[in-house]
Amino acid sequence: MNHLQQQIYDRFVRYISTDTTSNPESSSVPTTSSQISFAHSLAQEMKKVGFQEVEVDEYGIATGVLPANTDHPAPTIGWFAHMDTVCDYNGKDIRPILHENYDGGTLTINAEKKMFLSPQTAPNLKLCVGDSIVTADGNTLLGADDKIGIAIIMTLAEYFTQHPEIKHGPLKAAFTIDEETGTGIGYFDVERFAADFAYTVDGALLGDIDCGNFNADSFVLTITGKSCHPGSAKGFMANPVRIAADIVSSWPENQLPETTEGEEGFILFKDVTGGLDRAEVQGLVREHDLTKFEQYKKDLLALIEEKRAKYPAATIQVEFKKQYRNMREVLREQPKAMELLEGALQENNIQYRLTQARGGTDGAQLSLRGLPTPNIFAGYENPHGPYEWLSMNWAEKAFHILRTIAENAVK
């Protein structure tokens, strides 16, 4: 690794040594206390690398600003990365393995567990011959989602502080909570942050730029039945378990996550619980196009109405909850963030793709609250599990993209 990659890597290794797993079942903010303590340690480091007005707010979000070092008018640019890791897989006691000068073959994650990565199982590795690749040891996730984003931002702030001859406008950073639960960014004060636009450093593949995303709602379907002894159930029983199964199996198979791709939408029935008195089905609605998104919800309501007629003794109710909306239109209406980003990608000779994320980002919620925030690659792949890996070369390129944006914004 070169010196810059080593700086980013050393920070990253320090960050992943702290367990900041979020907890979707928790009602506290943030959902785990470890995020609060980690935020305070980040705040101390922010001061050391040159950030001013550093604070950790009541929710555990750490923010600071690198003041402008030029009188030339320049926009205020924000950088975002989240500190939590997902609860789906162990994020405690992470032991990173550095595979330097990758030769294009098979990487051993854990020989005892027979865990390997290769271009056959991880096709994008073929783009990384000669790179320094980082994995965990097969017992945990890696935590590059999104602690490598924090490491990139911290290293870039230190770089600008050490090179005052490089002129830039106000540069703000925010290290946020509970991105993995989808709740943390709701506590972020956009107006107080007062940036003109921003970037989340939380993407994956080199050159992927998320400038759009799903519209998203969650829903809870509640079925209240009528139970009795099964021997005398004819004409009386309304079995919520059976009704739930009927609803789930009746949804079109070509409108499910496992049968769609790209900008195709879907409904996911993700959790079914209950018994003979009551059953509950939790699910998600996802679609990039807002008109089609609303149609998915109408179609689900129509299906439920059909089942109400089929099972008149049962009560079937559904409640939708708004999660996020597509940021694509916001970025079109306020194009400066994308103009600077695309210019930086071209200047650094990076082939890029403007993608529509099959999911949501903090940037989507920020954009819809008035802060245009596309998402740039951070260099990791296969997050949320033991096969997560990171290219330090890709992380370095993300650093240079953000640096170029800041420099060009004052020209």
ABEGO torsion letter per residue (X at the ends): XBAAAAAAAAAAAAAAABBABBBAABABOBABAAAAAAAAAAAAAAAAAGBBGBBBBAAGBBBBBBBBABABBBBBBBBBBBABBBAABBABGBBBBBBBGBAGBBBBABAAAGBBBBAAABAAAAAABGBBBBBBAGABBAGAOAAAAAAAAAAAAAAAAABAABBBBBBBBBBBBGAAAGAAAAABBAAAAGBABBBBBABBBBGBBBABBBBBBBBBBBBBBBBBBAAAABGABBBAAAAAAAAAAABBAAABAAABBEABBBBBBABBBEBAABBBBBBBBBBABAAAAAAAAAAAAAAAAAAAAABAABBBBBBBBBABBBAAAAAAABAAAAAAAAAAAAAAGBBBBBBBBBEBBAAAAAAAAGBBBBBBBAGBBGBGBAABBBBAAAAAAAAAAAAAAAAAAAX
